[in-house]
Amino acid sequence: MGANLEGARIVTMPDHEVQAREFCTDFIKAPADMRFVFGTGDYGRSIAYAIDIAAFIDDFTDSTHIENTPIIRSTDVPSTGLAVVASMLRPRTAIRTVTGLGLRALDYFAFARFSGLPVWPVAFWPEFEADFEAHRDAYLEVRGRLADQESVDLFDNLVRFRTQADLEAMTAYEFDQVNQYFEPFLELQHLGETFIDVGSFDGQTSLQFAARAPEFAHIYAFEPSERNQQAVEENLATYGSDRVTVFPYGLGDHETTLRFDSQLGSSSRASSEGDVEIAIRTLDSLNIKSPTLIKMDIEGAEVPALTGAIETIRAHQPRLAISVYHHFDDLRRIPEVVDQAGVPYRLYLRHYTEGIDETVMFFIPDGASLS
C-alpha cells in the first residue's frame, strides 16, 4: 500500500543551486587543461591549491605565473574551458566578461558552497549563518528599524546572499565607491558641517565630503599609517590647517598601542604581525567640537571605536556612516553599540559593490532623546 503523502513537504533545490552543483561536478571531472580561475587573489589561489587548474585568468597583471601556474588573458582561454570567477568586488562584471567569450562560468561564492573542495570559506559566511539562526530576533529587530524599503530589500538580499550563496541576490548593486558614505538622506549642508573621517587612508573620502559641503567648518581625519598620513595632508592641503586636522591615531575603546600592517593599502589594519606600531585613542578623549557626520571604515575595529565615542555621539548626535561588513555580527552588533548613546536614530542600509564588501549603515538622528 502506498505511503500517505497528505501534508508531506516536498523540498526542491533552488535553480541557482542546481546549476551551481552541476557546474561544480563538471569542473571537478574535467581534465585539468579545461579548468581556469578568473582572479589571482587569495580566494582564487585557494582553488589552485585544492585542485589542478590550467591557468589563472587576469587581464591586468604583468605577472606571468603564480608559483608554477601560468597567468593568461581572458581572450586566450579555449572556448571549451570552465572558469570559476573569484572576484569579490565585481563578480557579475567578471562573469559577463567570461561568458561573453563563450565559456561556462560560476562565481566563487557558489563554488565554495557547493563544490565540496577545501577552498577558503567566503569571509565570515559560516559564522554569520550560525549567528543569524542564534540571534534571529535581534536581526529582525534591526530589519524592522530600517527607514526605507531600499534598506529592507538590501538587508534581505544580504541574508540571502550570505546564507544561500546566490549571487542573483546582488543584481541591484553596482561598484560605486565615489558615492559611498554620502546619500541624499544625510542632507549635508553647504555651510558649517564638521566631518570626522575615521580610517581616512588617502583622504579621498574627505575630499568627497568637501565637494558636497564646500563651506564646511572642519575635517578631522584619523589615519594611523605614517605613509597614508602624508597622502591625507597633501590631498587636503588646499583647505588649510585651520580647517583640517590629521590625527596620527587609530580609534578604540581605550588608550593603547597596537601592531599595524601598513602594507595592505586601503585594507591596512591592526595585526599582531604588523610592521609598525600605532597609537590608539578614544574619540571621547579628544573633545572634538560639534561633529555633524562621523564615518568609520576601519577594517573591523568599528565596534571598539564606537564604544570609545559614545559620549561624543550622545552629546552631539551626529549623523553616522559605519561600515558593517567586516565581522559576521556587524549588522546586529553595531546598532546595539550605537544605541548605548541613547540617541533615537533612523537606520538606513546601502551597499557599494557587486559582492561581499562595502556595506554601510547610516544613523540619522530624529532629534529627541531616548533616555
ABEGO torsion letter per residue (X at the ends): XBBBABGBBBBBBBAAAAAAAAAAAAAAABBAAABBBBEABAAAAAAAAABBBABBBBAABABABBEABBBBBAAABBAABBBBBABAABAAAAAAAAAAAGBBBBBAAAAAAAAGBBBBBBEAAAAAAAAAAAAAAAAAAAAAABABAAAAAAAAAAAAAAAAGBAAAAAABBBBAAABGBBAAAGBBABGBBBBBBGAGAGAAAAAAAAABAABABBBBBBABAAAAAAAAAAAAAAEAAABBBBABBBBABBBBBBBBAAAEAABBBBAABABBBBBBBAAAAGBBGBABBBBBAGGAAAAAAAAAAAAAAAAGBBBBBBAAABAAAAAAAAAAAAAAGBBBBBBBBBABABABGBBBBBBBAGBBAX
